[in-house]
Amino acid sequence: SAQALRICVNRMSASASEFQLWCFNLRTEFKNADDGPNGWVHRRQACADIIRMRQPPLVCVQEATPAMLDFMVSHIGENQYAWIGTSRSLKTGDEMAGFLYNKSCMDLVVHQPMWLAPDGIPRGAPGWDAMYPRTLETAVFRYWAHGSAGEPRQQEIGMLRVLNAHFDHIGVEARKRSAELIAKTIAMGVLEWPQCVQVVTGDFNNIKSSNECYSILTAGQTGLLDSAREVKLPKDVVPFTLHKFQGLNFVAERGDGTVDLSAASQELDAQHIDWVLYRNGSDLQVKAMQYEVITDRIPDGPFLSDHFPVSVTFSVLKHTASVDKVFHESQLKGQNQSDGPIRSKL
C-alpha cells in the first residue's frame, strides 16, 4: 500500500553482546493542521512499522503525546512495547520526552521526571526564558538478553539509567541552564546508581559546533562520551538531524526560534541537534559501535518526522552477573509484589 514503509530491515535482537538505543523526535500531533500532508496522521503507521520491524530495545522520544504513543504501542503490539512519560505542562495529553521500550528485553525499574527550571518555579511552568515548560525524564531499565534460539530473558546483562530531554527552541539561557542541570544530575547518578551505564538523549535544539550546551555536557568532569564521535562516521553521514520534512535537500541555516544551525566546524556531525551521550557504570560497561541517522520515508509520502531518528548500537564490554545473589530483602509474605528476596542488584 502507499502507506507501507520501504526500509532495509536491520532487526536487532536482544543480544548479550550488543543492543540499540534510539533518539526520535516524533513531531507533535498538535501541528497536524500546519503540517498538511506531513501531519502525524499520515506518518504514524510508518513510525510504528519501523519500530515493529527493527525491534530496538529502547526509543527515547520527544514531542510525544499519550495519544501518539498509545497508537504506536497498539500497532506495534501491546504485548511487545510499553511507554512511560510525563506531560510537560501537567495537563492531560500534552507533549513529553518519554520512553518507548521493548518489554521482551527491558524492565522498567524506576522513573522520575524533573522540570528544567530554577528552584521555586512550579512544576509545569517554563523556566528562565523558555517559551514552554521542559522536562528531564530519567528512567532506569534492566536489560535482558535473549537466548541463542531467541528465547526471551535468558540472561540479565545490566542496568541503564537513561535521561531524555527536549530543550526549548526560544530560550537561550534556558538551554544553557538545562545543560548544567543535566550535568549535575549525571554527577548525582554516579553516586546513586554507580552500577548503571548512564545515557543522555534528546533534541537539544543546539548544534555541536562551538556550542556552550554541548561543551557543558561533554566536559571531562561529566564523563559523558558522544556516541557519534566514538565511532568512525562514514563520510556520507547525513550532516543534520533536523530537516523540516525536506529530507536530504534541507539547507536552512536556522532552526525554529533562536536555533542557529550554521556551523564553522568541519566535523561531520557538527549540525546534529539530536544527541546520544553516555557514561559507563561499574557493573555495565559499553562502547558505541555504530551510529546511524535513519532517513527512511513513506513511498511517495512524508518522512517519519521533521527530524531523522538517530540509532546507536552499543557493544557490551563488561557486565556483572547477579543471578542467585540476594542484595535486597524484605518480609517474605506481604501485599507488595516486591516482598521477599530480590535476586538482582538494585
C-alpha positions in Angstrom: 0.0 0.0 0.0 1.0 3.6 -0.3 1.5 3.8 3.4 3.8 0.8 3.5 7.3 1.7 4.6 10.2 0.7 2.5 13.1 0.0 4.8 16.2 -2.1 5.0 15.2 -4.3 7.9 18.0 -4.3 10.4 16.3 -6.2 13.1 18.1 -6.0 16.4 17.5 -9.0 18.7 18.2 -8.6 22.4 21.7 -9.8 22.3 24.2 -10.4 25.2 26.9 -8.7 23.1 25.1 -5.6 21.7 21.9 -3.5 21.8 20.4 -0.5 20.1 19.1 2.8 21.6 17.2 5.3 19.5 16.6 9.1 19.9 13.5 10.1 17.9 11.6 13.5 17.9 8.2 12.4 16.5 6.9 15.9 15.6 3.8 16.5 17.7 0.2 15.8 16.6 -0.7 19.3 17.6 0.8 20.5 14.3 -1.4 18.3 12.1 -3.2 21.2 10.5 0.0 23.2 9.9 1.9 20.1 8.5 -0.8 19.2 6.0 0.5 16.0 4.1 3.3 15.7 6.7 0.9 15.6 9.6 1.1 12.9 12.3 -2.0 11.1 10.9 -0.1 10.5 7.7 3.1 9.3 9.4 2.0 7.4 12.5 1.6 4.0 10.8 5.1 4.2 9.3 6.6 5.2 12.7 5.0 2.2 14.3 6.1 -0.1 11.4 9.8 0.8 11.6 9.9 0.1 15.3 7.9 -3.1 14.9 10.3 -4.3 12.2 13.6 -3.3 13.8 12.6 -4.0 17.4 15.0 -1.6 19.2 15.1 -2.2 23.0 14.6 1.5 23.8 13.3 4.5 21.9 13.7 7.9 23.6 11.0 10.1 22.1 10.4 13.9 22.1 7.2 15.8 21.2 5.2 12.6 22.0 1.7 12.8 23.4 -0.1 9.9 25.2 -2.4 9.5 22.1 0.6 9.3 19.8 2.4 6.6 21.9 -0.9 4.7 22.5 -1.3 4.5 18.8 2.2 3.2 18.3 2.0 0.6 21.0 -1.3 -0.6 19.7 0.1 -1.0 16.2 3.5 -2.5 17.3 1.8 -4.8 19.7 0.8 -4.1 23.3 2.5 -7.4 24.3 5.8 -6.1 22.8 6.1 -2.5 23.8 5.1 -0.1 26.5 5.7 3.6 27.2 6.2 6.0 30.1 6.5 9.8 30.3 5.1 12.9 31.9 3.1 15.8 30.5 5.4 18.8 30.4 2.6 21.2 31.5 0.9 18.6 33.8 -2.1 19.0 31.6 -3.6 15.7 30.3 -2.5 14.9 26.8 0.4 17.3 26.5 3.8 16.7 24.9 6.5 14.7 26.8 10.1 13.5 26.5 9.3 9.9 27.2 10.4 6.3 26.7 9.0 3.6 24.4 10.6 0.3 25.5 10.6 -3.3 24.4 9.1 -5.4 27.1 10.8 -8.6 25.9 14.2 -7.3 27.0 13.6 -4.2 29.1 12.2 -4.0 32.7 11.4 -0.5 34.0 13.0 -0.2 37.5 12.2 3.4 38.3 11.1 6.6 36.6 11.5 10.2 37.7 10.6 13.5 35.9 12.3 16.7 36.7 11.4 20.1 35.3 14.2 22.1 33.7 13.7 25.3 35.7 15.2 27.2 38.6 14.3 26.4 42.2 11.0 27.8 43.2 9.4 27.6 39.8 6.2 25.4 40.0 6.2 22.1 38.1 4.6 22.5 34.6 5.8 26.1 34.2 8.5 27.4 31.8 12.0 28.1 33.3 14.2 31.1 32.6 13.5 32.5 29.1 11.9 29.3 27.7 8.6 29.5 25.8 7.4 26.1 27.1 7.8 24.0 30.2 10.6 21.5 29.6 11.3 18.2 31.4 14.2 15.9 32.0 12.8 12.4 32.2 15.0 9.8 33.9 14.3 6.1 33.8 16.3 3.1 35.0 15.9 0.0 32.9 17.2 -3.6 33.4 18.3 -5.1 30.2 17.9 -8.8 29.4 19.4 -10.8 26.6 17.6 -13.4 24.6 18.9 -17.0 24.3 20.7 -18.3 21.2 17.4 -19.6 19.8 15.6 -16.4 20.5 14.1 -17.3 23.9 13.4 -14.1 25.8 15.0 -13.1 29.1 17.7 -15.8 29.3 20.5 -13.6 30.7 20.5 -10.4 32.8 23.0 -8.0 31.3 22.8 -5.0 33.5 21.1 -1.7 34.1 20.9 1.6 32.2 20.0 5.0 33.6 18.6 7.0 30.7 18.0 10.7 30.7 15.8 12.2 28.0 15.1 15.9 27.3 13.8 18.3 24.7 15.4 21.7 25.1 13.5 24.9 24.4 13.7 26.4 20.9 13.5 30.0 22.1 15.2 30.3 25.5 19.0 30.7 25.0 19.6 30.9 28.7 17.2 28.1 29.4 19.2 25.8 27.1 22.4 26.6 28.9 20.9 26.2 32.4 19.2 23.0 31.3 22.6 21.5 30.2 24.0 22.5 33.6 21.2 20.7 35.4 21.7 17.6 33.4 25.4 17.6 34.2 24.5 17.8 37.9 22.0 15.0 37.5 24.7 12.8 35.9 27.1 13.5 38.8 24.3 12.5 41.3 23.7 9.4 39.3 27.3 8.3 39.6 26.8 8.3 43.4 23.2 6.9 43.5 23.4 4.4 40.6 27.1 3.6 40.2 26.4 0.2 38.6 24.4 1.8 35.6 25.5 2.9 32.3 24.1 6.5 32.1 22.8 7.6 28.7 21.7 11.2 27.9 19.5 11.6 24.8 17.3 14.4 23.4 16.5 17.1 20.9 18.8 19.7 22.3 18.0 22.5 19.8 21.7 23.2 19.6 24.3 22.1 17.1 27.6 20.7 18.4 29.9 23.2 16.8 31.2 25.9 19.1 28.2 25.4 21.4 28.1 26.1 25.1 25.5 23.4 25.9 27.5 20.7 24.1 30.6 21.8 25.8 28.9 21.6 29.2 27.6 18.1 28.7 30.8 16.7 27.1 33.2 18.4 29.5 35.7 16.0 31.1 34.1 16.1 34.6 30.8 14.9 33.4 32.4 11.7 31.9 29.9 11.7 29.0 31.1 10.5 25.7 29.4 11.4 22.4 28.4 8.2 20.7 28.7 9.9 17.2 32.3 10.7 18.0 33.2 7.4 19.5 32.7 5.7 16.1 34.2 6.3 12.7 31.4 8.1 10.9 31.1 7.5 7.2 32.0 10.5 5.1 28.4 10.5 3.6 26.7 10.6 7.0 23.7 12.9 6.9 25.0 16.3 8.0 21.9 17.3 10.0 19.2 15.6 12.1 16.6 18.3 11.8 15.3 18.6 8.3 11.8 20.1 8.5 10.3 17.4 6.2 12.8 18.4 3.4 14.9 15.3 3.9 18.4 15.4 2.3 17.5 18.6 0.5 17.4 20.6 3.7 19.8 23.6 3.5 18.5 26.1 6.1 20.9 27.7 8.5 18.3 28.4 11.1 16.1 26.0 13.0 13.0 27.1 14.9 13.1 30.2 17.1 16.6 31.1 18.2 18.2 27.8 17.0 21.3 28.6 14.8 22.2 25.7 12.5 25.2 27.3 10.9 28.4 25.5 11.8 32.0 26.6 11.2 33.4 23.2 12.3 34.3 20.5 9.7 33.1 17.7 12.0 30.7 15.5 10.0 28.0 15.7 12.8 28.6 19.4 13.6 25.0 20.3 12.8 23.3 17.4 14.6 20.9 18.6 17.2 19.7 15.2 18.4 22.4 13.6 20.5 23.1 10.3 22.3 25.8 10.7 25.0 26.9 8.0 27.5 29.0 7.3 30.6 29.9 3.8 31.7 29.0 2.3 35.1 30.8 -0.1 37.4 28.7 -3.2 36.6 27.8 -2.5 33.0 30.2 -1.0 30.5 29.5 -0.5 26.8 31.1 1.1 23.7 29.3 2.8 20.9 30.0 0.8 17.8 27.6 2.2 15.1 25.8 5.5 14.7 23.0 5.7 12.2 20.9 8.6 11.0 17.7 6.9 9.8 16.4 8.5 6.6 13.6 6.2 5.7 10.4 7.7 4.3 7.0 6.5 3.1 7.0 5.9 -0.7 5.5 8.9 -2.4 4.8 10.3 1.1 6.4 12.1 4.0 9.4 11.3 6.1 8.9 9.7 9.5 9.2 13.1 11.2 10.8 16.5 10.7 13.8 15.1 12.5 15.7 12.0 11.4 15.7 9.4 14.1 19.2 8.5 15.5 20.1 4.9 16.3 23.2 3.9 18.3 24.4 0.3 18.5 26.3 -0.3 21.8 28.6 -3.3 22.3 28.6 -4.7 25.8 32.2 -4.8 27.1 31.5 -5.9 30.6 28.6 -6.9 32.7 28.4 -8.3 36.3 26.1 -11.2 36.7 23.9 -11.1 39.8 21.9 -14.3 39.4 21.1 -16.1 42.7 22.7 -13.3 44.7 20.4 -11.5 47.2 21.2 -7.8 47.6 17.9 -6.5 48.9 15.4 -8.3 51.1 12.0 -7.7 52.8 9.4 -9.8 54.6 8.7 -13.0 52.6 4.9 -12.7 52.8 3.0 -9.5 52.3 0.9 -7.4 50.0 3.7 -5.9 47.9 4.9 -7.6 44.8 8.5 -6.9 45.8 8.2 -8.7 49.1 10.8 -11.4 49.6 14.4 -11.6 48.3 15.1 -9.7 45.2 17.7 -11.7 43.2 19.2 -8.9 41.3 21.3 -5.9 42.1 19.5 -2.6 42.5 
